[in-house]
Amino acid sequence: MNPVFEVLRKKGLVSRAGVRQSAIEAMSCSQIIDAAQEAVQASAMPPSHEVQSVVGHASSASLGGARFPCGSFECRKARLDQLCRFAALCAERVYMRNFLSDYAHDEGSDQARLKEEFHNDLMLLSHAEPLIDSGIIVIVSPPTHVCLDCFAEIMGQGILSHKAAMRVLKGLERDYLAKTRLKIGSLAQSYWIDIEGPEPFIPHQGRNLVLKECPEPIASKPRLCARLRRVGELTLSPTMQKRLSVHTQLAVESWTTGLFQLSMARFLGAAFLTDNELDLMVLRALTNDPEIERGNAIASRHLPCLVPLLEDLDLKKVLKVREREKESFVKFRAAHARAAREFFSSRTPFSPSSARELYNDLIAPRLADLDQRVKSAKRDLGDNARRSALSALGALTFGVFAGIIPSDLVAVAKAVGFTKFASDLLRHVMCLGDAEKTVRNDDFFFLWKVRRRAGKR
């Protein structure tokens, strides 16, 4: 049994029947936080010399079911389910951040809200338990004092003012300011801000912030405050939006999330896996290299692999399909990895025709074989009397980005572990300026998307 679930079962929070809601209701806020921290310690990231040399992926926070960028349970579960099915069908190992780490800053939180979030988190972990118990998904916890909320403190203001950092941050700030619209409302003694904008900047094109006090730029204008109290809701002008600096908050949140995920992937020696275009925007801003951008465009267009998701099978049956057709899965993953290596290591710029040739020679035959074998196994394991008209395919592609982490910093990670590594990584990235960057063969991301299509099976 996984150590995290050992902790949760020992405390009576989960059982074979599922999450025990009554046990959570009987807990105080401090007991919930203590239980979460104990589970986090059970999934602490290993020293880098203990990380096994398995071809693995490090999942983004979003794909791993974290509360960011959308905290609704349904959305988080859908993203985590995608990760589980990707892991079962396409990966040898996937590292997923333990989202119970988020409770490090929840002291003083509303008790009802904390219990609901804890229940949701345990439900999500239980959903992924078959993949976790099999060792295909490995949940890891970075040190709590380098969690996302603390990154600004670690980086320090001096680093944030550096030219390289400002280029990335300012670009994101401009995008958020141009693409979002804000409304403010008041209700009793509290205030709220509605943020509207397109994907991928604002999930589901809407986000809400709850405030205990009226923001200073508005509170300092008596007429505006009076109007807000009278009508209850105001659409803010572009000038007032800029003064509120919500766009800056959103940009910093996206930027630090991207760097944190990248540093964790490198520490684990894994390929970065994401379903979020915003993560890729941060990577592109860090590289700022048109040749790399061209390579990414070619890979994204000509090297995607459409693999069956088996959404109408529960995860335990998906694992049975994987075990039954183990050889086909291994050959497919090997072909995909070889295509990635050839793409990255090519001494001449890749063209669309060479990418298509690589796909047809290496990936397509293995994918066709895998597809046929999965369909056969699914017929045996699925319920033939209950077939959905909706099928889903996972689109797996890859891209490259600049080698922003030098080998000497990797040596630091091996010597001192993740905490100092994460801090030094950020300092190094911020000190790059406009220095020449090179592409490293092991620096690449994988992008996972789901395409749904109607049709009979």
C-alpha positions in Angstrom: 0.0 0.0 0.0 1.2 3.5 -0.8 2.6 5.4 2.3 0.1 8.2 1.8 -2.9 5.8 1.9 -1.3 4.1 4.9 -1.5 7.4 6.8 -5.0 8.1 5.7 -6.3 4.6 6.5 -4.5 4.6 9.9 -6.4 7.8 10.7 -9.7 6.2 9.6 -10.2 8.8 6.8 -10.4 6.3 4.0 -11.4 2.6 3.7 -12.0 0.1 1.0 -15.5 1.6 0.8 -14.1 5.1 0.0 -13.7 8.4 1.9 -15.3 8.5 5.3 -17.2 11.7 5.4 -18.2 11.2 9.1 -14.6 11.0 10.2 -13.8 14.3 8.4 -16.8 16.0 10.0 -15.6 15.1 13.4 -12.2 16.7 12.9 -11.1 20.2 13.8 -9.2 22.5 11.4 -5.9 21.8 13.2 -6.5 18.1 13.0 -7.2 18.3 9.2 -4.0 20.4 8.7 -2.0 17.9 10.8 -3.3 14.9 8.9 -2.6 16.6 5.6 1.0 17.4 6.6 1.6 13.8 7.8 0.4 12.6 4.4 2.7 15.1 2.7 5.7 13.8 4.7 4.8 10.3 3.5 5.3 11.5 -0.1 8.3 13.7 0.4 10.5 14.0 -2.6 13.5 11.7 -2.5 17.1 13.0 -2.6 18.0 13.2 -6.3 20.4 10.3 -6.1 17.5 8.1 -5.2 15.4 9.1 -8.2 15.3 6.0 -10.4 16.4 6.2 -14.0 13.0 5.3 -15.4 11.7 7.2 -18.4 9.1 9.3 -16.6 6.9 12.4 -16.8 6.4 15.1 -14.3 2.8 16.3 -14.4 1.8 19.9 -14.3 -0.2 21.0 -11.3 -3.3 21.5 -13.5 -3.2 18.0 -15.0 -2.5 16.5 -11.6 -5.8 17.7 -10.2 -4.6 20.7 -8.2 -6.9 23.6 -7.3 -5.1 25.9 -9.7 -6.2 27.0 -12.3 -9.8 25.8 -11.4 -10.8 24.7 -8.0 -14.2 23.0 -8.8 -14.3 19.4 -7.9 -15.7 18.3 -11.2 -13.0 20.1 -13.2 -10.2 18.8 -11.0 -11.5 15.2 -11.3 -11.8 15.5 -15.1 -8.2 16.7 -15.4 -6.9 14.0 -12.9 -8.8 11.3 -14.8 -7.1 12.4 -18.0 -3.7 12.1 -16.2 -4.6 8.6 -14.9 -5.6 7.4 -18.4 -2.5 8.9 -19.9 -0.4 7.2 -17.3 -2.0 3.9 -17.8 -1.7 4.0 -21.6 1.4 6.0 -22.4 3.8 6.2 -19.5 6.2 4.1 -17.5 5.9 6.5 -14.6 4.3 9.8 -13.9 5.2 12.0 -11.0 2.3 14.0 -9.6 2.5 16.7 -7.0 0.6 15.9 -3.7 -2.0 18.6 -3.6 -2.4 18.0 0.2 0.7 20.2 0.3 -1.7 23.2 -0.1 -2.8 22.9 3.6 0.5 24.4 4.8 -1.1 27.8 4.5 -4.7 27.0 5.6 -4.5 27.9 9.3 -7.4 30.2 10.2 -9.5 29.0 7.3 -13.2 28.7 7.5 -14.0 25.3 9.0 -16.8 24.3 6.7 -14.8 25.2 3.6 -11.7 23.4 4.9 -13.7 20.2 5.6 -15.2 20.3 2.1 -11.8 20.8 0.4 -10.2 18.0 2.5 -13.1 15.7 1.5 -12.7 16.6 -2.2 -8.9 16.1 -2.0 -9.3 12.6 -0.5 -11.9 11.7 -3.1 -9.5 12.7 -5.9 -6.6 10.8 -4.4 -8.9 7.7 -4.0 -9.9 8.0 -7.7 -6.2 7.8 -8.7 -5.4 5.1 -6.1 -5.3 2.2 -8.6 -2.6 3.9 -10.6 -0.8 5.0 -7.4 -0.8 1.5 -5.9 0.5 0.1 -9.2 3.5 2.5 -9.0 2.7 4.1 -12.4 1.7 7.3 -10.7 4.1 8.5 -8.0 2.8 11.3 -5.7 5.6 13.5 -4.5 5.7 16.5 -2.1 8.2 19.3 -2.5 9.3 21.0 0.7 6.4 23.1 2.0 8.5 26.2 2.3 9.0 26.3 -1.5 5.3 25.9 -2.3 3.7 28.2 -4.8 2.5 30.7 -2.1 6.1 31.1 -0.8 7.9 31.4 -4.1 7.8 35.2 -4.2 9.5 35.3 -0.8 12.2 32.9 -1.9 13.0 34.8 -5.1 13.2 38.2 -3.4 12.5 41.6 -5.0 16.0 42.0 -6.4 15.5 39.0 -8.7 12.1 40.1 -9.8 13.5 43.3 -11.1 16.0 41.7 -13.4 15.6 42.3 -17.1 15.0 38.6 -18.0 12.3 38.2 -15.3 10.7 41.5 -16.3 10.4 40.4 -19.9 8.5 37.3 -19.0 6.4 38.9 -16.3 5.6 42.1 -18.2 4.5 40.0 -21.2 2.1 38.0 -19.1 0.8 41.2 -17.4 0.1 42.8 -20.7 -1.8 39.8 -21.9 -3.9 39.6 -18.7 -4.6 43.3 -18.8 -5.7 43.2 -22.4 -7.7 40.0 -22.3 -9.6 40.3 -19.0 -12.5 42.4 -17.8 -13.4 43.0 -14.2 -16.6 43.6 -12.3 -16.8 44.4 -8.6 -19.7 43.8 -6.3 -20.6 44.3 -2.7 -22.7 42.0 -0.5 -23.2 42.7 3.2 -19.7 43.3 4.6 -17.7 41.6 1.8 -16.7 42.3 -1.7 -16.1 40.2 -4.8 -14.4 40.7 -8.1 -15.5 38.7 -11.2 -12.8 38.2 -13.8 -13.9 37.4 -17.3 -11.4 36.4 -20.1 -10.6 33.7 -22.6 -8.9 30.4 -22.2 -6.1 29.6 -21.3 -5.8 32.8 -19.2 -9.0 32.4 -17.3 -10.4 28.8 -16.8 -13.9 28.4 -18.1 -13.7 32.1 -19.1 -14.6 33.2 -15.6 -13.0 33.5 -12.1 -14.1 35.0 -8.8 -12.2 36.6 -6.0 -13.7 37.3 -2.6 -12.4 40.3 -0.6 -12.9 41.2 3.1 -12.4 44.9 2.3 -13.0 47.3 -0.5 -9.8 47.6 -2.6 -7.9 50.8 -1.9 -8.2 52.3 -5.4 -12.0 52.1 -5.2 -12.2 52.9 -1.4 -10.3 56.1 -2.0 -13.0 57.4 -4.4 -16.1 58.3 -2.3 -18.4 58.8 -5.3 -17.5 55.4 -6.8 -18.0 53.7 -3.4 -21.4 55.3 -3.0 -22.4 54.2 -6.5 -21.2 50.6 -5.7 -23.3 50.5 -2.6 -26.3 51.8 -4.5 -26.3 49.5 -7.5 -24.4 46.6 -6.0 -22.2 45.9 -9.0 -19.9 47.9 -11.2 -18.0 47.1 -14.4 -14.5 48.7 -14.0 -12.9 50.9 -16.5 -9.5 49.9 -18.0 -7.8 52.6 -15.9 -9.3 51.2 -12.7 -8.5 47.7 -13.7 -4.9 48.7 -14.1 -4.9 50.4 -10.7 -6.3 47.3 -9.0 -3.3 45.3 -10.3 -5.3 42.0 -10.5 -3.6 41.4 -13.9 -0.2 41.5 -12.1 -1.4 39.0 -9.5 -2.6 36.6 -12.2 0.7 37.0 -14.2 2.9 36.3 -11.2 0.7 33.3 -10.3 1.1 31.8 -13.8 4.8 32.6 -14.0 5.8 31.1 -10.6 3.6 28.0 -11.2 5.4 27.4 -14.5 8.9 27.8 -13.1 8.0 25.6 -10.1 6.8 22.8 -12.3 9.8 23.0 -14.6 12.2 22.8 -11.6 10.4 19.8 -10.2 10.5 18.0 -13.6 14.2 18.6 -14.0 15.0 17.5 -10.4 13.2 14.2 -11.1 14.9 13.7 -14.4 11.5 13.6 -16.1 9.8 15.2 -19.2 7.4 18.0 -18.3 3.8 17.0 -19.0 1.0 19.6 -19.3 -2.4 20.2 -20.7 -2.2 23.9 -20.2 -1.3 26.3 -23.0 -0.4 28.9 -20.4 2.5 26.7 -19.2 3.9 26.6 -22.7 3.5 30.4 -23.0 5.8 30.8 -20.0 8.3 28.3 -21.5 8.3 30.2 -24.8 8.8 33.5 -23.1 11.9 32.0 -21.3 13.4 30.7 -24.5 12.5 33.6 -26.8 14.1 31.7 -29.7 12.3 31.6 -33.2 14.0 28.4 -34.2 12.7 26.6 -31.1 9.3 28.0 -31.7 9.4 26.7 -35.3 10.4 23.2 -34.0 7.5 23.3 -31.5 5.0 24.2 -34.2 6.2 21.3 -36.5 6.1 18.8 -33.6 2.7 19.9 -32.5 1.2 19.7 -36.0 2.9 16.7 -37.5 3.8 14.4 -34.5 0.6 14.0 -32.4 -0.3 10.5 -31.4 -4.0 9.8 -30.9 -4.3 7.0 -28.3 -7.5 5.4 -27.0 -8.6 6.7 -23.6 -11.0 3.9 -22.7 -13.2 6.4 -20.9 -16.1 3.9 -20.5 -13.8 1.5 -18.5 -13.0 2.1 -14.9 -9.3 2.6 -14.1 -8.8 -0.9 -12.7 -10.0 -2.4 -16.0 -7.8 0.0 -17.9 -4.8 -1.4 -15.9 -5.9 -4.9 -16.9 -5.8 -3.8 -20.6 -2.3 -2.5 -20.0 -1.2 -5.7 -18.4 -2.8 -7.9 -20.9 -1.2 -6.0 -23.9 2.0 -5.1 -22.1 4.3 -5.8 -25.0 2.3 -3.5 -27.3 2.4 -0.7 -24.8 6.1 -1.0 -24.3 6.8 -1.0 -28.1 4.6 2.1 -28.6 6.3 4.0 -25.8 9.7 3.0 -27.1 8.7 4.2 -30.6 7.4 7.5 -29.3 10.6 8.1 -27.2 12.8 7.2 -30.1 11.0 9.7 -32.3 11.4 12.4 -29.7 15.1 11.7 -29.4 15.6 11.8 -33.2 13.6 15.0 -33.4 15.7 16.7 -30.7 19.1 15.4 -31.7 18.8 16.3 -35.4 21.8 18.4 -36.5 19.7 20.1 -39.2 16.4 21.9 -38.8 13.4 19.6 -38.9 11.0 20.2 -41.8 7.3 19.2 -41.9 8.1 16.5 -44.4 10.8 14.9 -42.2 8.5 15.1 -39.2 5.8 13.2 -41.1 8.3 10.7 -42.3 9.5 10.1 -38.7 5.9 9.6 -37.6 5.0 7.2 -40.4 8.2 5.2 -40.0 8.3 4.9 -36.2 5.1 5.8 -34.5 2.2 5.0 -36.9 2.9 1.2 -37.1 3.1 0.8 -33.3 0.1 3.0 -32.7 -2.0 0.9 -35.2 -1.0 -2.3 -33.5 -1.7 -0.8 -30.0 -5.1 0.4 -31.2 -6.2 -3.0 -32.5 -5.1 -4.8 -29.4 -6.7 -2.3 -27.1 -10.0 -2.7 -28.9 -9.8 -6.4 -28.6 -9.1 -6.3 -24.9 -11.8 -3.7 -24.3 -14.4 -6.0 -25.9 -13.5 -8.7 -23.4 -13.3 -6.5 -20.4 -16.1 -4.0 -21.1 -19.8 -4.3 -20.8 -21.0 -4.9 -24.3 -24.6 -4.2 -23.4 -23.7 -0.7 -22.3 -21.8 1.1 -25.0 -21.5 4.9 -25.1 -21.8 6.7 -28.4 -19.1 9.1 -27.3 -15.5 8.1 -27.6 -12.4 10.0 -26.7 -8.8 10.1 -27.9 -5.8 11.5 -26.1 -3.6 13.6 -28.3 0.0 13.2 -27.2 2.7 15.5 -28.7 6.0 16.9 -27.7 8.1 20.0 -28.1 11.4 21.5 -27.2 12.5 24.5 -25.2 15.9 26.0 -24.4 18.3 24.5 -22.0 17.9 27.1 -19.3 19.3 24.8 -16.6 23.1 24.1 -16.9 24.7 20.9 -15.9 26.5 22.5 -12.9 23.1 23.4 -11.4 21.9 19.8 -11.8 25.0 18.8 -9.9 23.9 21.2 -7.1 20.5 19.4 -7.0 22.2 16.0 -6.6 24.4 17.4 -3.8 21.9 19.4 -1.7 18.5 18.3 -2.8 15.4 20.0 -4.1 15.0 22.9 -1.7 18.3 24.7 -2.6 17.9 23.5 -6.2 14.6 25.2 -6.6 15.9 28.5 -5.2 19.1 28.4 -7.2 17.2 27.5 -10.4 15.1 30.6 -10.2 18.1 32.7 -9.4 19.9 31.3 -12.4 16.9 31.7 -14.8 16.6 35.3 -13.7 20.2 36.0 -14.3 20.3 34.7 -17.9 19.4 38.0 -19.4 19.7 37.8 -23.2 22.6 35.3 -23.1 22.7 32.7 -25.9 20.8 29.6 -25.0 21.2 26.1 -26.5 18.8 23.3 -26.9 19.5 20.2 -24.7 18.3 16.8 -25.9 16.7 16.1 -22.5 14.8 19.4 -22.2 11.4 18.8 -23.6 7.8 18.8 -22.7 4.8 16.6 -23.6 1.4 18.1 -24.2 -1.6 16.0 -23.5 -5.0 16.9 -24.8 -8.3 15.1 -25.2 -10.4 15.1 -28.4 -13.9 13.8 -28.1 -15.8 12.6 -31.1 -19.2 11.0 -31.6 -19.5 7.7 -33.3 -20.4 4.0 -32.9 -17.9 1.7 -31.5 
